[in-house]
């Protein structure tokens, strides 16, 4: 067999696949089981695909090819999230219309995707800048508007003076614009919002954004990030009188049990009460200066856990703690946000890390009122195993030098009680008048009852999540379908008049207003209600709106009557597997869930979570172990890698680098190794000349089992490892066995597999073949590795017969000297046995 010419072979089969799109085509209403496999659709930048795209798209390609060969009806579409600030900025830089630069970028992306052998059903393609797509983006806006879920109001926003537009929080992290790196400021503007907060909790039969997370197979870290972003907190709200004034300040706290330790209070600088208290404030110039500085900071910058806590005392103002009747100072600090809770908090430095840091900075009293509690033995074991101590809900890392755990904890408690150390956990109340000796949980309940009895407070639930601000003062986005009539006011554009298309008679250079203002043919219209003169809304929509519903459109992308037919949505949705970067953990995923829940609540669909299973690919670093960037000169261009090693080698190397979700550095030596493996696979020319030995039959069946299970678990690196093991160990393959091996290889290296399949005399594509099944009798492990645990922690492992009984396993483990030492001569209270896997002694 001649040397493998990957350049010739890959072009050959890419041409063949282009001529046979039916290989990847999804069929509506087919009797086969459907599988909807989806990539987060890319933004088509001028730079083209990067190796991160290759990683996630190869993963879904492997799964899709495998599922088709298993007889599933697979929908695997692709499209482009093409509106947005980057395209507009590039257009401004190059003096070229964004429609032209975007289309050029899309063409580049599609060429690269074909170059890498991705099996997309291009008949389903959607592009968010196509008027036939954003017609339905505008329809969704109107759906929300008509159901009281879209509204306009004046609000503080992140404003970039250089880019001349509002930025989402994620685009202004640390108070810096992600595009131009300039300082972001706060500005009051009339803006459009979507009422996402209506769906935080369950709404009728529709699960809320919090509870819905319990129904999906997502990474725990992603679920946690969404819950944290929503920021649900249960607590109490109560009034504090202002000494010498009729004004009252309402505060919210989740830790009412610590109220007797309040030594000062904090109010957000922008809180309206600050201005009302101005006559009492003796240092107003200082306060005003602080307010002005706070306006320049973004929300994310203000609430950062790592930033230094700053503030200013409102001298001359004292507030009264209703529980102690004590007058305490009031500070304005930017780590308190006006929109969250009441915009004011009670400060208890002994039991809150932020308050503690603030109190130390401003030399304020630290008054402990919670005493930690613990079980000495449990404490000793936790310290020994993790280096951290869990105490009644709090977690401390303090571990002073001491003779034993008991002594160490006593010293810790002494420091807490003396006010030298902050303790944020629950415990027993002290220095709390009639509430002394209550547990934190009991105290919170009784103190809340006292507030309600006195009529000055109540139990409340607060959320950090705010309504979604969707207005953008830029050109390259979907126009908002609203007009303003002098007579009729705010008027939604009739659905029959959609899409409201972007005009082409504008200068899209940024001015601070939407460039759409300058378009006469766009801006001046007749009112659809009274026929009088009216003007269109000039803001465009946040591009997250476009990506919040695109997965529905793939089910029915050519429908001109509705965003997608209900029967097609019912057949294809929800998405079975969604793969994309963890950078989309919060906003895109939260917004997509919101849109789905709105549709479910209004009766359009019968499910309320869009993505059943979600996985993130890890970041691929440069060879220097740093994040790839042009400035570092460590960017790996997929085109260059394919030119030197081939598409199959790049695909397999990115899957072999490590677990899909892990961060991993590029290693050119590694791709050389993959190339050698593929060359060896190509050279097996003896196929068909031998009869399989028993060893080969067993190894092949184990390989089928391993590769099958690993693809289903997205463990591509170990699947490839097994393919390598087989190639290294199998000698003298029969044609039938070799063909099965080629099928196993095909999702990973599709070009080579097609060529080998063709060389073996087959006229049809290898991807028209059935996925091989293994013989259970041939994959039985005779000797397995059994793990021995004590209280769930591994303390040993043994090679044992696969059929070992529970009694034999216990006897073997208990006879080991190391296990005896760990058991400390104690009789296990319980034994958990999993055949062929583990024995766990609970003591």
Helices and strands as residue ranges (DSSP letters): H 6-19, G 21-23, E 34-39, H 51-69, E 73-75, E 79-80, H 85-94, H 98-115, G 122-124, E 126-127, H 131-146, E 150-160, E 165-167, G 169-175, E 184-194, G 196-199, G 211-215, H 220-230, E 233-241, E 248-253, G 256-261, E 264-267, H 272-276, G 278-280, H 284-295, H 299-303, E 312-321, E 326-332, E 344-347, G 349-351, H 353-362, E 370-371, H 376-386, E 389-391, E 394-396, H 405-417, E 428-429, G 433-435, H 440-454, E 457-462, E 468-469, E 471-472, E 482-485, E 489-492, G 495-497, G 515-518, H 520-523, E 524-526, E 533-536, E 540-541, H 543-546, H 550-553, G 554-556, H 566-572, E 577-581, G 582-584, H 587-601, E 614-617, E 620-621, H 638-645, H 647-656, E 664-665, H 668-682, H 694-712, H 716-729, H 735-746, H 750-759, G 766-768, G 776-778, E 783-790, E 793-801, H 806-814, H 817-823, E 830-834, E 838-842
